[in-house]
């Protein structure tokens, strides 16, 4: 049960970051009718993951809820480790 809430909180942080970039894109005009379909798919997928995992957890499908949360948590954690590695090693890109 605790692992589910840890995963859910981590995914909620990732979802907030995605929504932040969406609203910033709306403000500066980079989210337009050209890529609105892609943004709709991304936001819908995040919503399905967050709400679907909670629904699965409340209906006694804890393992499947954790698997669904891992769909967003694993790439998010790997990207976070990549950014941390860049900050620590300070590589030369040329």
N, C-alpha and C positions, 0 to 999 in steps of 0.2 A: 504494500500500500504506500509506503514512504517513497519507494523508488518511482512509483507512478507520479507522485506529486513533484518530485525533483525533475523528472523528465517534462512534466507538464509546465512547470515554472520556466525551465530552460527554453521550451518551445514558445511560451508566451513572450519571453524576451526577444526571441527571433521574430515572432509575429509583429511585435511592436516596432522592430527595426524595419521590417518590410513595409508596414503601414507608414512609417516615417518617410521612407524614400518615396512612397506613392504620393503622399501629400506634398512633399517638396517638389516632386515632378509636376503635380498639378499647378503649383504656384509659379514655377518657372517655365511652364509650357512644354516640357519634355514628355509628359504624358498627354497624348493627343489621340485623335480618332484613328491615327495610323497604327498605334500600338495599344489601343484600348482593349482589344481582345486578349492580348497576351497578359496585360495587367489584370483583367477580369479572371483569367484562368489561374494566375498566381494567387490572387486574393481569395478566390473560391477554394483552391486547394488548401491554403493555410486554414481557412475557416472549417473545412471538412475535417482536417486533421485535429484541430483543437476541439471542436464540438463532438466529432465522432468518437474521439478517444474518451472524452468524458462520458458520453452515452454508453460506450462499451464498458467502462469501469463501473458505472452505476447499475448495469444489467449483468454483473458477475462474469464479464469476459475480460478479466484483468490482463491476461497474457496478450490477447489481441490488441488491447488498448496500448500496452507498452510497445508492441510491434509497430502500431500505427504512429505512435509518438516518435519512434526511432527513425521513421522515414524523414523527419525534419531535423531531429536532434543530431544524428550522425554526421550529415554534411555540414551542419552548423558548427559542430565541435571541431571537425577537421579544418574548416575555414578559420575558426578562431585560433587553432594551433598554428596554422600557416601564418597568420598575421602576427602572432606572438613570436614565432621564429624569425620573421622579418625584423621585428623590433629589437630582438635580442642580438642577432648576428650582424645587422646593418650591412647587408650585402651590396656589392658594386654591380650595377646592372649593365655596364658597358662592356 
